[in-house]
Every structure is written in structure tokens, then in C-alpha cells.
Amino acid sequence: MFLGEKLKDIRILNGFSRSELASMLNVSEQAIWQYETGATLPNLNNINQLKQLFNVKAKYFYSQNRLTYDVDEATIAYRNGDREYRSKTVTEAMFLNFTSAMISDAERYVEAPPNNLKKWIATNLGTDRESGIEELAVEIRRQLGLEDNKDLLYVLEKNGAVILEKNLGKETDAYSTWIDTPFIVLSREKKSSVRRNFDLAHELGHLLMHYKLDINNLDKKSYQTVEQEANYFASCFLLPKEPFLADFQAIPKQTNPDAYIEMKEKWCVSIQTMEYRAYKLGQLTYEQNRYFFANLNRKGYRTKEPLDDQIKIIKPGKIKALFHFVFTNQLMTLEEMLQYWHVEIPFLSRLFCIETSFFESYLVNKQVSATYDFIKKAD
């Protein structure tokens, strides 16, 4: 029997409204609603269209629903009260429902890295919240054993975070939430490694300081406070006070953005973030801060800084390594995974932002292309 809820799930996963899907299938919006609610059934032609559109097998729509819907969309931070962002939140929650279920299925066969981040959730930052945030950032950096910011993504993955990439659009840098395991989703739109590092540290702050906070019900002022706290955590975490100040105080002209380039390469943090951290630590006056940003604008560094295209962007690797381990050791074959979820390789590729060639290399029953030596028959 056709399961309309599975059509609804995969439509939401792909970010389509009922109206948009109806246009693609050349049917009415009401017809899509009827398919999803079980009032009517799509015909064979519609099923074939859906298969091709979503890269699933026909059986996907007739098989057991394997999602557990563990994701609470209220804890995903998108701009409060914005209808467009509300729609995106629903889509991202469905994305996490799919990815977390498939990851959990693969992890049945392995011992995953320990979920250390859950042990470090902050329950009390004290009355002086700013000091509490700085203390937390220093302690978490110590617990992680992070020595080089370039290793941040790898270190977070080793300590239990699931980090994924996705096309989030130009307005969204990243987001995070807890599904027992901490998930961080990074935008593929980011142009630099230093921006990605800040996004990771920012989301780490959310995960530890705002554990399962109902973001959707925050008013504008409260939401801004939560974002400012995550930003402050990120700057304290990436630029610990004493070693950072030792480097900063050696800069000859602290209002010149170009004087920060060598430090940027060392700390893998943007020039803007380093200057602002120094300003917050009382190393620059208000006038010097303004002069610095005037220079920054004049040099065009607001949009692109020196070294942005030279410092290597680190990509998530844990989930790719998980699939590699499971398939290579034949704990589960790729074919078994595709059959279990009733999807095709392009579905996995798009969902996890992993190239199709990676998955294709694990196909056991590859079709052999034979070559035959034909010659032209003599007249």
C-alpha cells in the first residue's frame, strides 16, 4: 500500500512545497495533499516521476517507514518569526531525521567515538555570565586537547560530534542541535577556512551553553543574546587570552589589518575576529577600533581577507570513514544499505554531500563492460 507520509517526508527533505511538487508532476496541489493523506493513490506514471525526482526505488513508497523523528525542530536556530526561515527549519529537521537514522543504522556495526561533548554541557555559568563563558571556553579547549585551531573539525568529530555539509543558502552559516549525539551542519557556501572554524566554535558554544533551548519561542532580544553568547564563546575558545595577547602585543601597528596576516596563519582565525578579541580585552581604544575597521573597509577585507584562498578548508570525514569501514569490512554492503532504505546512490550522495564515485566504488555487483574485437566482413 502506498504510504503518503513517506511522500510528505521526502518532499519536505527536498524543500518542496505541495504546490511546487504538483507543478513538477503536472497535477493539482490538492492531488499532492490527497496522496500524502491517503485519500487517493498516485498512478504508475506519477510513481515513476517521483522515483526519478527523488532518486529512490518505487518500493520506497510502499515499505515500512524507518524514521524515528527524534529531531526537535524548536531547538534548531533560525531567525525567529521569519516565515522563510520557519520553512527552512522544518526542512532541516527532516534532513537530520534522515541522516541520523541512516548513520545510526551504520553504527550498529561499529564502536563509534565517545560522546564526550555531552559530559561538558554547561549547567551554570555563574552570575557574571561573560566571565563564565570565558572560563568554559578555556576549559573545553583544555578537555579537547586542542593545540592547533586547524585541527578543530577533526577534534570535534573524535569527541562525538557528527559534522555534515549541506547547501544552506547564502544567509545561513551553520546550525546545530542535539539528537542525543551533537550534530553540526555547515554551509557549503562558506569561502574560507577561518570562517568555517568560527562557525564550528560558535555552534560548539550553542551545544554546550544552550542545550536543547527552545529557539523558536525566544523573542528577538533573547535570540540576539543567545547569538552574542555563542560568538563570545567562539572568540574566547579560538583565541585563548594569554597566548593570544603574547602574539598580539608583538604586532608593530595594531590598527593596520595587514599586520595581523602572520597571526591569522597561525591561529586560523579571521583578522576581524582577532582585532575584536583584542578590543574586548582592552588592548585597543574605541578610536583605534574604529580606525582599524575603517582601514579594513578601505582595503576591501570585509568580504575577502588575505590568505582566505590559501588556508586549506577542512571537510568533515567521520561519516565518510564510517561508510568506508562498514562497506570495506562487509559488515553491511552498499547494496544492502540501498535495499534497506529503498534509495539510489544519488540520494545518498546528495544527502551526505559525498561524491557518487565514493559510493560507486563499493558496488559488489558492478556491471562488466566487455570489449569484442569485430572486424569488417570481406566483400
HUZI-V504673 format. One record per pair of residues at least 6 apart in sequence whose C-alpha atoms are under 6 Angstrom apart, sorted by the first residue. I is the first residue (numbers start at 1). J is the second residue. Records with the same first field share a line. If there is no record, write none. Layout:
BEGIN
I=J + J
END
This chain:
BEGIN
1=62
2=61 + 62
3=61 + 62
4=35 + 36 + 37 + 38
5=36
8=36
12=91
13=91 + 94 + 95
15=91
18=29
19=29
22=28 + 29
34=40
35=41
51=57 + 58
55=344 + 347
56=343 + 344
57=342 + 343
60=342
69=97
71=93
73=93
74=214 + 215 + 216
75=212 + 213 + 214 + 215
76=177
77=215
78=85
80=216
113=158 + 160
114=159 + 160
115=159 + 160
116=159
121=208
122=208 + 209
125=132
126=132
133=233
134=236
137=233 + 236 + 237
161=182 + 183
162=183
163=183 + 184 + 185 + 316
164=185
165=185 + 186 + 187
166=187 + 188
167=187 + 188
168=187
173=187
174=185 + 186 + 187
175=184 + 185
176=183 + 184 + 203
177=183
192=308
193=313
194=268 + 269 + 270
201=234
202=230 + 231 + 234
205=230 + 233
206=230
255=292
326=332
327=333
349=355 + 356
END
